[in-house]
Amino acid sequence: MSTRDIAGEIRAYVVAEYLAGEDTSDLTGDYALIESGVIDSLGLIRLISHLTETYQVSFDDIEFGPDNFRSLDAIVALVQTHSVVPVQ
């Protein structure tokens, strides 16, 4: 799966789960998901669950910090780091 595919899937998930019915034109790769309130602590748990199920990745406790989930770009990079299949 390419980086673009992963980014598109994660963006679609965020839009469907956290922004349904809202204008998502500002949701770029570097948009501050946590700072803006798009994703809260419960939303972060749901997102992590989605990532582990969809991409068969697991994360260390230390990686649950907000820096790794601050933006779509950061989330994609985290998934790529833990992917068992090379991302192109």
Secondary structure as GFF3:
##gff-version 3
##sequence-region A 1 88
A	DSSP	alpha_helix	3	18	.	.	.	ID=ss1
A	DSSP	alpha_helix	41	55	.	.	.	ID=ss2
A	DSSP	three_ten_helix	61	64	.	.	.	ID=ss3
A	DSSP	three_ten_helix	66	69	.	.	.	ID=ss4
A	DSSP	alpha_helix	72	82	.	.	.	ID=ss5
###
